[in-house]
Amino acid sequence: MIGKDVELKIVTVPLDAIKADPTQIEQVIMNLCINARDAMPTGGRLLIETEMVDLDEAYCRFYPHVAPGRYAVISVSDTGMGMDAETKERIFEPFFTTKSREKGREWGWPPCTGL
């Protein structure tokens, strides 16, 4: 799905049990990987990492929508072209996409949402 010109590296650590829909997690990771591939038309590196983090009160003061506690984190990064400020502001909007209608349908599902 990502092509031979993209080097994939996966770095994982054991995660605590979490409450999540495995199908939704898989879909999010797949969308991120497809977006990364599209951002690297001549190839590059794609990194998927997992970790457990403990967020304290001090951290949560800067992010009021987050409660202190232990969290599982999945990070996806790539060496692609990046996003402009306008795109970054909208990536978590439902149904937001930077792909054309044709490009989004190429995969047999609605356009990637940037999640």
PyMOL commands that place a pseudoatom at each C-alpha (Angstrom):
pseudoatom trace, name=CA, resn=MET, resi=1, chain=A, elem=C, hetatm=0, pos=[0.000, 0.000, 0.000]
pseudoatom trace, name=CA, resn=ILE, resi=2, chain=A, elem=C, hetatm=0, pos=[2.846, 2.441, 0.680]
pseudoatom trace, name=CA, resn=GLY, resi=3, chain=A, elem=C, hetatm=0, pos=[5.126, 1.350, -2.145]
pseudoatom trace, name=CA, resn=LYS, resi=4, chain=A, elem=C, hetatm=0, pos=[8.683, 0.059, -2.384]
pseudoatom trace, name=CA, resn=ASP, resi=5, chain=A, elem=C, hetatm=0, pos=[10.163, 3.569, -2.485]
pseudoatom trace, name=CA, resn=VAL, resi=6, chain=A, elem=C, hetatm=0, pos=[9.018, 4.275, 1.104]
pseudoatom trace, name=CA, resn=GLU, resi=7, chain=A, elem=C, hetatm=0, pos=[11.146, 2.899, 3.920]
pseudoatom trace, name=CA, resn=LEU, resi=8, chain=A, elem=C, hetatm=0, pos=[8.866, 1.784, 6.758]
pseudoatom trace, name=CA, resn=LYS, resi=9, chain=A, elem=C, hetatm=0, pos=[10.173, 1.653, 10.320]
pseudoatom trace, name=CA, resn=ILE, resi=10, chain=A, elem=C, hetatm=0, pos=[8.044, 0.549, 13.276]
pseudoatom trace, name=CA, resn=VAL, resi=11, chain=A, elem=C, hetatm=0, pos=[9.209, 1.123, 16.858]
pseudoatom trace, name=CA, resn=THR, resi=12, chain=A, elem=C, hetatm=0, pos=[6.930, -0.285, 19.537]
pseudoatom trace, name=CA, resn=VAL, resi=13, chain=A, elem=C, hetatm=0, pos=[6.927, -0.757, 23.269]
pseudoatom trace, name=CA, resn=PRO, resi=14, chain=A, elem=C, hetatm=0, pos=[4.455, -2.845, 25.260]
pseudoatom trace, name=CA, resn=LEU, resi=15, chain=A, elem=C, hetatm=0, pos=[1.266, -0.838, 25.791]
pseudoatom trace, name=CA, resn=ASP, resi=16, chain=A, elem=C, hetatm=0, pos=[-1.154, -0.980, 28.686]
pseudoatom trace, name=CA, resn=ALA, resi=17, chain=A, elem=C, hetatm=0, pos=[-4.622, -2.287, 27.873]
pseudoatom trace, name=CA, resn=ILE, resi=18, chain=A, elem=C, hetatm=0, pos=[-6.742, 0.475, 26.313]
pseudoatom trace, name=CA, resn=LYS, resi=19, chain=A, elem=C, hetatm=0, pos=[-10.397, 0.977, 25.457]
pseudoatom trace, name=CA, resn=ALA, resi=20, chain=A, elem=C, hetatm=0, pos=[-10.464, 1.502, 21.703]
pseudoatom trace, name=CA, resn=ASP, resi=21, chain=A, elem=C, hetatm=0, pos=[-12.107, 0.102, 18.621]
pseudoatom trace, name=CA, resn=PRO, resi=22, chain=A, elem=C, hetatm=0, pos=[-9.353, -1.878, 16.851]
pseudoatom trace, name=CA, resn=THR, resi=23, chain=A, elem=C, hetatm=0, pos=[-10.985, -1.302, 13.455]
pseudoatom trace, name=CA, resn=GLN, resi=24, chain=A, elem=C, hetatm=0, pos=[-11.005, 2.476, 13.962]
pseudoatom trace, name=CA, resn=ILE, resi=25, chain=A, elem=C, hetatm=0, pos=[-7.379, 2.482, 15.137]
pseudoatom trace, name=CA, resn=GLU, resi=26, chain=A, elem=C, hetatm=0, pos=[-6.422, 0.434, 12.061]
pseudoatom trace, name=CA, resn=GLN, resi=27, chain=A, elem=C, hetatm=0, pos=[-8.319, 2.832, 9.774]
pseudoatom trace, name=CA, resn=VAL, resi=28, chain=A, elem=C, hetatm=0, pos=[-6.643, 5.900, 11.316]
pseudoatom trace, name=CA, resn=ILE, resi=29, chain=A, elem=C, hetatm=0, pos=[-3.164, 4.376, 10.960]
pseudoatom trace, name=CA, resn=MET, resi=30, chain=A, elem=C, hetatm=0, pos=[-3.913, 3.302, 7.388]
pseudoatom trace, name=CA, resn=ASN, resi=31, chain=A, elem=C, hetatm=0, pos=[-5.162, 6.818, 6.495]
pseudoatom trace, name=CA, resn=LEU, resi=32, chain=A, elem=C, hetatm=0, pos=[-2.051, 8.393, 8.012]
pseudoatom trace, name=CA, resn=CYS, resi=33, chain=A, elem=C, hetatm=0, pos=[0.195, 6.003, 6.074]
pseudoatom trace, name=CA, resn=ILE, resi=34, chain=A, elem=C, hetatm=0, pos=[-1.630, 6.696, 2.803]
pseudoatom trace, name=CA, resn=ASN, resi=35, chain=A, elem=C, hetatm=0, pos=[-1.371, 10.445, 3.411]
pseudoatom trace, name=CA, resn=ALA, resi=36, chain=A, elem=C, hetatm=0, pos=[2.341, 10.047, 4.195]
pseudoatom trace, name=CA, resn=ARG, resi=37, chain=A, elem=C, hetatm=0, pos=[2.878, 8.051, 1.006]
pseudoatom trace, name=CA, resn=ASP, resi=38, chain=A, elem=C, hetatm=0, pos=[1.098, 10.714, -1.032]
pseudoatom trace, name=CA, resn=ALA, resi=39, chain=A, elem=C, hetatm=0, pos=[3.270, 13.418, 0.588]
pseudoatom trace, name=CA, resn=MET, resi=40, chain=A, elem=C, hetatm=0, pos=[6.405, 11.564, -0.557]
pseudoatom trace, name=CA, resn=PRO, resi=41, chain=A, elem=C, hetatm=0, pos=[5.873, 11.057, -4.317]
pseudoatom trace, name=CA, resn=THR, resi=42, chain=A, elem=C, hetatm=0, pos=[9.553, 10.179, -4.863]
pseudoatom trace, name=CA, resn=GLY, resi=43, chain=A, elem=C, hetatm=0, pos=[9.871, 8.056, -1.721]
pseudoatom trace, name=CA, resn=GLY, resi=44, chain=A, elem=C, hetatm=0, pos=[11.075, 8.689, 1.778]
pseudoatom trace, name=CA, resn=ARG, resi=45, chain=A, elem=C, hetatm=0, pos=[10.818, 7.342, 5.320]
pseudoatom trace, name=CA, resn=LEU, resi=46, chain=A, elem=C, hetatm=0, pos=[7.682, 6.512, 7.299]
pseudoatom trace, name=CA, resn=LEU, resi=47, chain=A, elem=C, hetatm=0, pos=[7.979, 5.938, 11.045]
pseudoatom trace, name=CA, resn=ILE, resi=48, chain=A, elem=C, hetatm=0, pos=[5.260, 4.466, 13.286]
pseudoatom trace, name=CA, resn=GLU, resi=49, chain=A, elem=C, hetatm=0, pos=[5.962, 4.504, 17.036]
pseudoatom trace, name=CA, resn=THR, resi=50, chain=A, elem=C, hetatm=0, pos=[4.076, 3.547, 20.177]
pseudoatom trace, name=CA, resn=GLU, resi=51, chain=A, elem=C, hetatm=0, pos=[4.740, 4.560, 23.756]
pseudoatom trace, name=CA, resn=MET, resi=52, chain=A, elem=C, hetatm=0, pos=[3.072, 5.012, 27.133]
pseudoatom trace, name=CA, resn=VAL, resi=53, chain=A, elem=C, hetatm=0, pos=[3.143, 8.499, 28.657]
pseudoatom trace, name=CA, resn=ASP, resi=54, chain=A, elem=C, hetatm=0, pos=[2.092, 9.927, 32.007]
pseudoatom trace, name=CA, resn=LEU, resi=55, chain=A, elem=C, hetatm=0, pos=[0.591, 13.401, 31.671]
pseudoatom trace, name=CA, resn=ASP, resi=56, chain=A, elem=C, hetatm=0, pos=[0.702, 15.514, 34.819]
pseudoatom trace, name=CA, resn=GLU, resi=57, chain=A, elem=C, hetatm=0, pos=[-1.253, 18.586, 35.931]
pseudoatom trace, name=CA, resn=ALA, resi=58, chain=A, elem=C, hetatm=0, pos=[1.445, 20.936, 34.622]
pseudoatom trace, name=CA, resn=TYR, resi=59, chain=A, elem=C, hetatm=0, pos=[1.168, 19.487, 31.101]
pseudoatom trace, name=CA, resn=CYS, resi=60, chain=A, elem=C, hetatm=0, pos=[-2.630, 19.548, 31.179]
pseudoatom trace, name=CA, resn=ARG, resi=61, chain=A, elem=C, hetatm=0, pos=[-2.714, 23.259, 32.061]
pseudoatom trace, name=CA, resn=PHE, resi=62, chain=A, elem=C, hetatm=0, pos=[-1.524, 23.913, 28.499]
pseudoatom trace, name=CA, resn=TYR, resi=63, chain=A, elem=C, hetatm=0, pos=[-4.005, 21.411, 27.011]
pseudoatom trace, name=CA, resn=PRO, resi=64, chain=A, elem=C, hetatm=0, pos=[-7.321, 21.874, 28.842]
pseudoatom trace, name=CA, resn=HIS, resi=65, chain=A, elem=C, hetatm=0, pos=[-9.069, 19.132, 26.815]
pseudoatom trace, name=CA, resn=VAL, resi=66, chain=A, elem=C, hetatm=0, pos=[-6.650, 16.546, 28.294]
pseudoatom trace, name=CA, resn=ALA, resi=67, chain=A, elem=C, hetatm=0, pos=[-6.977, 15.053, 31.774]
pseudoatom trace, name=CA, resn=PRO, resi=68, chain=A, elem=C, hetatm=0, pos=[-3.914, 13.978, 33.756]
pseudoatom trace, name=CA, resn=GLY, resi=69, chain=A, elem=C, hetatm=0, pos=[-3.213, 10.263, 33.574]
pseudoatom trace, name=CA, resn=ARG, resi=70, chain=A, elem=C, hetatm=0, pos=[-1.477, 7.473, 31.695]
pseudoatom trace, name=CA, resn=TYR, resi=71, chain=A, elem=C, hetatm=0, pos=[-1.998, 7.352, 27.928]
pseudoatom trace, name=CA, resn=ALA, resi=72, chain=A, elem=C, hetatm=0, pos=[-1.041, 5.117, 25.030]
pseudoatom trace, name=CA, resn=VAL, resi=73, chain=A, elem=C, hetatm=0, pos=[0.447, 7.159, 22.187]
pseudoatom trace, name=CA, resn=ILE, resi=74, chain=A, elem=C, hetatm=0, pos=[0.727, 6.240, 18.516]
pseudoatom trace, name=CA, resn=SER, resi=75, chain=A, elem=C, hetatm=0, pos=[2.926, 8.561, 16.452]
pseudoatom trace, name=CA, resn=VAL, resi=76, chain=A, elem=C, hetatm=0, pos=[3.188, 8.527, 12.674]
pseudoatom trace, name=CA, resn=SER, resi=77, chain=A, elem=C, hetatm=0, pos=[5.811, 10.706, 10.993]
pseudoatom trace, name=CA, resn=ASP, resi=78, chain=A, elem=C, hetatm=0, pos=[7.300, 10.945, 7.539]
pseudoatom trace, name=CA, resn=THR, resi=79, chain=A, elem=C, hetatm=0, pos=[9.828, 12.842, 5.451]
pseudoatom trace, name=CA, resn=GLY, resi=80, chain=A, elem=C, hetatm=0, pos=[7.127, 14.282, 3.187]
pseudoatom trace, name=CA, resn=MET, resi=81, chain=A, elem=C, hetatm=0, pos=[6.469, 17.878, 2.214]
pseudoatom trace, name=CA, resn=GLY, resi=82, chain=A, elem=C, hetatm=0, pos=[4.570, 18.761, 5.408]
pseudoatom trace, name=CA, resn=MET, resi=83, chain=A, elem=C, hetatm=0, pos=[1.410, 20.806, 5.863]
pseudoatom trace, name=CA, resn=ASP, resi=84, chain=A, elem=C, hetatm=0, pos=[0.806, 24.528, 5.658]
pseudoatom trace, name=CA, resn=ALA, resi=85, chain=A, elem=C, hetatm=0, pos=[-0.683, 26.385, 8.653]
pseudoatom trace, name=CA, resn=GLU, resi=86, chain=A, elem=C, hetatm=0, pos=[-4.208, 26.417, 7.188]
pseudoatom trace, name=CA, resn=THR, resi=87, chain=A, elem=C, hetatm=0, pos=[-4.221, 22.645, 6.725]
pseudoatom trace, name=CA, resn=LYS, resi=88, chain=A, elem=C, hetatm=0, pos=[-2.882, 22.065, 10.255]
pseudoatom trace, name=CA, resn=GLU, resi=89, chain=A, elem=C, hetatm=0, pos=[-5.786, 24.111, 11.650]
pseudoatom trace, name=CA, resn=ARG, resi=90, chain=A, elem=C, hetatm=0, pos=[-8.342, 21.852, 9.950]
pseudoatom trace, name=CA, resn=ILE, resi=91, chain=A, elem=C, hetatm=0, pos=[-6.922, 18.317, 10.130]
pseudoatom trace, name=CA, resn=PHE, resi=92, chain=A, elem=C, hetatm=0, pos=[-9.243, 17.170, 12.907]
pseudoatom trace, name=CA, resn=GLU, resi=93, chain=A, elem=C, hetatm=0, pos=[-12.445, 18.405, 11.250]
pseudoatom trace, name=CA, resn=PRO, resi=94, chain=A, elem=C, hetatm=0, pos=[-14.754, 15.553, 10.264]
pseudoatom trace, name=CA, resn=PHE, resi=95, chain=A, elem=C, hetatm=0, pos=[-14.558, 14.824, 6.523]
pseudoatom trace, name=CA, resn=PHE, resi=96, chain=A, elem=C, hetatm=0, pos=[-11.755, 17.349, 5.911]
pseudoatom trace, name=CA, resn=THR, resi=97, chain=A, elem=C, hetatm=0, pos=[-9.423, 16.274, 3.138]
pseudoatom trace, name=CA, resn=THR, resi=98, chain=A, elem=C, hetatm=0, pos=[-6.742, 17.765, 0.955]
pseudoatom trace, name=CA, resn=LYS, resi=99, chain=A, elem=C, hetatm=0, pos=[-7.331, 15.117, -1.699]
pseudoatom trace, name=CA, resn=SER, resi=100, chain=A, elem=C, hetatm=0, pos=[-9.365, 15.612, -4.844]
pseudoatom trace, name=CA, resn=ARG, resi=101, chain=A, elem=C, hetatm=0, pos=[-12.633, 13.683, -5.117]
pseudoatom trace, name=CA, resn=GLU, resi=102, chain=A, elem=C, hetatm=0, pos=[-11.047, 11.294, -7.615]
pseudoatom trace, name=CA, resn=LYS, resi=103, chain=A, elem=C, hetatm=0, pos=[-7.975, 10.651, -5.467]
pseudoatom trace, name=CA, resn=GLY, resi=104, chain=A, elem=C, hetatm=0, pos=[-10.064, 9.872, -2.375]
pseudoatom trace, name=CA, resn=ARG, resi=105, chain=A, elem=C, hetatm=0, pos=[-12.211, 7.368, -4.237]
pseudoatom trace, name=CA, resn=GLU, resi=106, chain=A, elem=C, hetatm=0, pos=[-9.206, 5.615, -5.724]
pseudoatom trace, name=CA, resn=TRP, resi=107, chain=A, elem=C, hetatm=0, pos=[-9.028, 3.480, -2.562]
pseudoatom trace, name=CA, resn=GLY, resi=108, chain=A, elem=C, hetatm=0, pos=[-12.668, 2.453, -2.464]
pseudoatom trace, name=CA, resn=TRP, resi=109, chain=A, elem=C, hetatm=0, pos=[-13.706, 4.521, 0.570]
pseudoatom trace, name=CA, resn=PRO, resi=110, chain=A, elem=C, hetatm=0, pos=[-14.403, 8.216, 1.193]
pseudoatom trace, name=CA, resn=PRO, resi=111, chain=A, elem=C, hetatm=0, pos=[-11.416, 10.584, 1.101]
pseudoatom trace, name=CA, resn=CYS, resi=112, chain=A, elem=C, hetatm=0, pos=[-8.974, 10.373, 3.998]
pseudoatom trace, name=CA, resn=THR, resi=113, chain=A, elem=C, hetatm=0, pos=[-9.870, 12.741, 6.806]
pseudoatom trace, name=CA, resn=GLY, resi=114, chain=A, elem=C, hetatm=0, pos=[-6.333, 13.620, 7.856]
pseudoatom trace, name=CA, resn=LEU, resi=115, chain=A, elem=C, hetatm=0, pos=[-6.695, 11.685, 11.098]
for i in range(1, 115): cmd.bond("trace and resi %d" % i, "trace and resi %d" % (i + 1))
show_as sticks, trace
zoom trace
